[in-house]
Amino acid sequence: MSENTAAGTSAAAAESAALPPTNRDLVPDDGAAKPTARRGRGSGLVRNLGLVVALVLLCVAGFVTAGDRFLSGSNVATILALAATVGILSIGMTFVITGGGIDLSVGSVMGLSTVWATTLATQTMAEDTHWLIIAVTAMLVGTAAGLVNGVVVAYGKVVAFIATLAMLVAARGLAEIISDRKTQILDVQAFKDFFGASFLGLRITVWMFVLVAVLGWIVLNRTTFGRRTIAVGGNPEAARLAGINVQRHTMYLFAIAGLTAGIAAVTMLGRTGAGTSTHGVLLELDVIAAVVVGGTLLIGGRGTIVGTVLGVLIFSTLTNVFILNNLSTSVQQVAKGAIIVGAVLLQQRLAARGTK
């Protein structure tokens, strides 16, 4: 065996060792690893099947309590439209949590992005050139905020909880300063026409969610970047010894969360036609809840885009059922809290079983 081949084999083995035992099934290996891979895929299918069953039961409850109103095409479209914004944010959050971090600022960053994208200067530029200027501005603002989070966490060695909590406050404050605490109406008609349109019965914003989810699944499950994300979340020190630049990778993960916040801001503008500092208030809680319920481990090292999408749909459907039955928001929050606690307890049980 040549030196280059030996070095490559050694690096691959080290990177595989960087993954926690429950995630080594994601690393291609020899025949001896195949039973583990089958067990990993099987447990993932069981988790997703449980989420599908929960979603179906919610739909049955919605039909029983609200009748044909729940199954109407307009109501289904409403559920999906409301899920789009939270769903896009949740895809970015899945990457961050899988990598061992957390981002509490995505709601505020989304609000800041809507405000910046609807300033008079931005709208004037969009009128003079193309409405895409508004969308690009929102995504750039979100990505910049995410990069700041990433630099502070990765290179400043600040705990992600504290760093993103600071961004939550700062982004909301900056949005209030820019907008003077006023709602900024979006007047670019071409933008509103595009995002107000439908394709195959679904709004463009829903298709944006679908596109982001598909791209997220491909990146997390079919690329080296996704493999390294799992390694960094599972064991950062082992990942570093395997040759992964953990600091740079962590910065990229928060940048992805910021980018999805910017994309979510575009969907919010398309749905409401206005930018305001109040957009996204406490939305990060719904996002984290959807990701956790979907099966992504809060301690990092395992993430699932399919589970996240199902988690988003479960919460959106639950909210819709409560609204159709005129139940108070207080009861909704209690139900969501119970679901979150149940999901975390299930995670702990599965994690404990995986270590045996």
Solvent accessible surface area in square Angstrom, and as a share of the most:
residue,aa,sasa,rsa
1,M,182,0.81
2,S,65,0.42
3,E,155,0.70
4,N,130,0.67
5,T,70,0.41
6,A,45,0.35
7,A,65,0.50
8,G,41,0.39
9,T,79,0.46
10,S,71,0.46
11,A,51,0.40
12,A,52,0.40
13,A,61,0.48
14,A,37,0.28
15,E,24,0.11
16,S,22,0.14
17,A,54,0.42
18,A,0,0.00
19,L,3,0.01
20,P,25,0.16
21,P,92,0.58
22,T,53,0.31
23,N,3,0.02
24,R,105,0.38
25,D,26,0.14
26,L,81,0.40
27,V,10,0.06
28,P,112,0.71
29,D,94,0.49
30,D,88,0.45
31,G,45,0.43
32,A,88,0.69
33,A,28,0.22
34,K,116,0.49
35,P,54,0.34
36,T,46,0.27
37,A,17,0.13
38,R,139,0.51
39,R,160,0.58
40,G,19,0.18
41,R,144,0.52
42,G,29,0.28
43,S,50,0.32
44,G,15,0.15
45,L,124,0.62
46,V,103,0.59
47,R,49,0.18
48,N,33,0.17
49,L,114,0.57
50,G,40,0.39
51,L,19,0.10
52,V,61,0.35
53,V,74,0.42
54,A,38,0.30
55,L,30,0.15
56,V,81,0.46
57,L,114,0.56
58,L,32,0.16
59,C,46,0.28
60,V,77,0.44
61,A,41,0.32
62,G,0,0.00
63,F,92,0.38
64,V,111,0.64
65,T,77,0.45
66,A,12,0.09
67,G,25,0.24
68,D,115,0.60
69,R,136,0.50
70,F,5,0.02
71,L,101,0.50
72,S,42,0.27
73,G,60,0.57
74,S,85,0.55
75,N,15,0.08
76,V,62,0.36
77,A,29,0.23
78,T,63,0.36
79,I,13,0.07
80,L,43,0.21
81,A,10,0.08
82,L,68,0.34
83,A,0,0.00
84,A,0,0.00
85,T,3,0.02
86,V,26,0.15
87,G,0,0.00
88,I,0,0.00
89,L,0,0.00
90,S,0,0.00
91,I,3,0.02
92,G,0,0.00
93,M,0,0.00
94,T,0,0.00
95,F,5,0.02
96,V,1,0.01
97,I,0,0.00
98,T,0,0.00
99,G,10,0.09
100,G,46,0.44
101,G,15,0.14
102,I,37,0.19
103,D,2,0.01
104,L,20,0.10
105,S,0,0.00
106,V,2,0.01
107,G,0,0.00
108,S,0,0.00
109,V,3,0.02
110,M,0,0.00
111,G,0,0.00
112,L,9,0.04
113,S,0,0.00
114,T,0,0.00
115,V,0,0.00
116,W,105,0.37
117,A,0,0.00
118,T,3,0.02
119,T,26,0.15
120,L,151,0.75
121,A,73,0.56
122,T,13,0.07
123,Q,18,0.08
124,T,67,0.39
125,M,103,0.46
126,A,3,0.03
127,E,106,0.48
128,D,113,0.59
129,T,94,0.55
130,H,90,0.40
131,W,39,0.14
132,L,89,0.44
133,I,48,0.24
134,I,0,0.00
135,A,6,0.05
136,V,66,0.38
137,T,25,0.14
138,A,0,0.00
139,M,55,0.25
140,L,116,0.58
141,V,19,0.11
142,G,0,0.00
143,T,35,0.21
144,A,54,0.42
145,A,8,0.06
146,G,1,0.01
147,L,67,0.34
148,V,77,0.44
149,N,3,0.02
150,G,0,0.00
151,V,69,0.40
152,V,55,0.31
153,V,23,0.13
154,A,7,0.05
155,Y,103,0.39
156,G,45,0.43
157,K,145,0.62
158,V,55,0.31
159,V,104,0.60
160,A,13,0.10
161,F,104,0.43
162,I,96,0.49
163,A,8,0.06
164,T,0,0.00
165,L,71,0.35
166,A,59,0.46
167,M,27,0.12
168,L,41,0.20
169,V,98,0.56
170,A,62,0.48
171,A,2,0.01
172,R,38,0.14
173,G,27,0.26
174,L,71,0.35
175,A,0,0.00
176,E,49,0.22
177,I,135,0.69
178,I,58,0.29
179,S,6,0.04
180,D,96,0.50
181,R,188,0.69
182,K,131,0.55
183,T,80,0.47
184,Q,32,0.14
185,I,104,0.53
186,L,0,0.00
187,D,96,0.50
188,V,5,0.03
189,Q,104,0.46
190,A,51,0.40
191,F,0,0.00
192,K,70,0.30
193,D,82,0.43
194,F,89,0.37
195,F,8,0.03
196,G,40,0.38
197,A,45,0.35
198,S,71,0.46
199,F,115,0.48
200,L,137,0.68
201,G,62,0.59
202,L,40,0.20
203,R,70,0.25
204,I,31,0.16
205,T,2,0.01
206,V,6,0.04
207,W,79,0.28
208,M,36,0.16
209,F,12,0.05
210,V,64,0.37
211,L,107,0.53
212,V,19,0.11
213,A,13,0.10
214,V,74,0.43
215,L,94,0.47
216,G,6,0.05
217,W,89,0.31
218,I,73,0.37
219,V,50,0.29
220,L,3,0.02
221,N,52,0.26
222,R,165,0.60
223,T,53,0.31
224,T,76,0.44
225,F,51,0.21
226,G,0,0.00
227,R,60,0.22
228,R,93,0.34
229,T,0,0.00
230,I,6,0.03
231,A,0,0.00
232,V,5,0.03
233,G,9,0.08
234,G,27,0.26
235,N,63,0.32
236,P,73,0.46
237,E,90,0.40
238,A,22,0.17
239,A,0,0.00
240,R,130,0.47
241,L,124,0.62
242,A,15,0.11
243,G,66,0.64
244,I,7,0.04
245,N,69,0.36
246,V,29,0.16
247,Q,64,0.28
248,R,112,0.41
249,H,11,0.05
250,T,24,0.14
251,M,35,0.15
252,Y,92,0.35
253,L,3,0.01
254,F,2,0.01
255,A,13,0.10
256,I,42,0.21
257,A,0,0.00
258,G,3,0.03
259,L,70,0.35
260,T,7,0.04
261,A,0,0.00
262,G,0,0.00
263,I,25,0.13
264,A,0,0.00
265,A,0,0.00
266,V,3,0.02
267,T,1,0.01
268,M,17,0.08
269,L,0,0.00
270,G,12,0.12
271,R,88,0.32
272,T,65,0.38
273,G,14,0.14
274,A,11,0.09
275,G,0,0.00
276,T,17,0.10
277,S,7,0.05
278,T,91,0.53
279,H,25,0.11
280,G,9,0.09
281,V,84,0.48
282,L,114,0.57
283,L,27,0.14
284,E,8,0.04
285,L,102,0.51
286,D,44,0.23
287,V,0,0.00
288,I,24,0.12
289,A,6,0.05
290,A,1,0.00
291,V,0,0.00
292,V,3,0.02
293,V,16,0.09
294,G,1,0.01
295,G,6,0.06
296,T,0,0.00
297,L,16,0.08
298,L,74,0.37
299,I,137,0.70
300,G,6,0.05
301,G,0,0.00
302,R,26,0.09
303,G,14,0.13
304,T,23,0.13
305,I,4,0.02
306,V,67,0.38
307,G,0,0.00
308,T,0,0.00
309,V,34,0.20
310,L,23,0.11
311,G,0,0.00
312,V,1,0.01
313,L,35,0.17
314,I,6,0.03
315,F,15,0.06
316,S,16,0.11
317,T,6,0.03
318,L,13,0.06
319,T,32,0.19
320,N,9,0.05
321,V,15,0.08
322,F,21,0.09
323,I,95,0.48
324,L,29,0.14
325,N,43,0.22
326,N,139,0.71
327,L,85,0.42
328,S,60,0.39
329,T,94,0.55
330,S,75,0.49
331,V,72,0.41
332,Q,13,0.06
333,Q,106,0.47
334,V,109,0.63
335,A,25,0.19
336,K,24,0.10
337,G,29,0.28
338,A,66,0.51
339,I,55,0.28
340,I,56,0.29
341,V,89,0.51
342,G,37,0.35
343,A,15,0.12
344,V,41,0.23
345,L,105,0.52
346,L,99,0.49
347,Q,15,0.07
348,Q,109,0.48
349,R,162,0.59
350,L,45,0.22
351,A,31,0.24
352,A,53,0.41
353,R,141,0.52
354,G,39,0.37
355,T,115,0.67
356,K,204,0.87
